[in-house]
Amino acid sequence: MIDAVLPSSPPVGPSRQSRRKVGLLVYEWSTSLIGGSIRAMSFAENLPGHGWDVTVVTASPPAEWPHMPEGVSVHHVPSPERKLGGGISTEADSRLDANPPWLKALGAVKGLLPIERQLSWYPRLWRAAFRIFRAAGVEALVTVVAPNVMMPIGHAIARRLGVPHHIDLRDDFADRRLVEPVTASYQALLNAYGHACLRRAQGISVVSPVTEDRLHALGLRARLVMNGYVEAHFRDVPWRARSVPQDGPLRLVHLGWLGDFRSIGSLTEAVACLDRDTRAQLQIDQFGLIDPAQAKLLADCPCPTAVHAQLPHQEAIRRMLEADMLVAIPGDSVPAALTGKLFEYLRTRRPVLLIAGDGAARQLAERAGIRRLVRPGDVQGLAALLRDSLKAKRVGTLIAESDEAFVRGLERRNGAELLARELDRLVT
């Protein structure tokens, strides 16, 4: 079951003399990459408040690093693999067809190789990371897993250091439509080597309750540490929900990637089922990366639509606040997926429409009190929801229905508190 975490009191770190030291191994540490680990950055930013100084080792260059508080040091180990397209820049074109086919093929094939083969891409990383962590005197090592190959690298480093190893599974890779037929199962995807690393780890944290359940079925205990929003990004956003303006079109806004297993097709089909007058009162805006097939769906949709480039984060939040209804699409075949935008949508105190089947996103939405839920492919149900939402807008009753107390508990720093508790357990 999903529960938000409310800190019992503001964190107050121990004195400098009594502080502990943790190593954080993360491939991406970048403010300009979609693949950048905001999750790991949030851990590092908040762990010092719980008595842990953090030493970070990353393949991201210093120019991409965010500012970190006292108690956090970051070290760069260059990776040749990263130059082959290990992330998508926020400065890039919005269309996903910009990367050449050979680069896409390389990423797809490399990701399915046995982890032992993948290790050959990262020799400098694990040797340099060991020296850095040893010099820092870390007492535990946290490896943020994305890509999967970070698991055995972190395991080898922790074993050489003689410290507990905690694996943070940032993503769940098992359900993606194009990967599942090849791998057949979660355990097969990780393969024997990666799975062994999970079994040998002293601690595991996961983003999704679905992943937590899967690992439990394999006999592995994991701590659920969800992502969330950063309250500092919403400091000027009031908590009191207000109804959206009654005039103008019902503006539906989706922020984030569309393509592959995350499709807006159900929404465009639902719009096509409406009468002409109702369609004219709707507007769909997409902000972010989009593949050609999804762009065509929007272009052919019988209501006004617009596709916009990916935005800097604060500008994206401003766009969220301008929406009448925020659309969340975690993925048609990814039950473990918990898109980070869903947490931010909840914090905006705007109405949210979730298009999702059974899985973590639906669990979170139900727990938060969202009532506008529809399953992918339920075109008639979605069409009815659009009609009802438009009527509510016109009479001034379209308003966010989420539970404020629950949403307050989804702030990202609470996840760092959970991780700090796990680290305290490991070294005690």
GIRAKA-V771443 format. One line per field, one symbol per residue. burial: + if it has 9 or more other C-alpha atoms within 8 Angstrom, else -. A space follows every 10 residues. Layout:
burial=???
This chain:
burial=---+------ --++----++ ++++++++++ +++--+++-+ ++++++++++ ++++++++++ +--++----- -+--+++++- ++----++-+ ---+++---- --++------ ----+--++- -+-+++-+++ -+++---+++ ++++++-+++ +++++-+++- --++++++++ ++-++++-++ --+--+-+++ +-+++-++-- +-++++++++ ++--++---+ ++-++-++++ ---+------ +-++-----+ ++++++-++- ++++-+++++ ++-+---+++ ++++++++++ ++-++-++-- +-+++-++++ +----+---+ --++++++++ ++-+++++++ ++++++++++ +++++++-++ ++++++++++ --++-+-++- -++-+-+-++ -+++-+++++ -+---+++++ ++++++++++ -++--+--
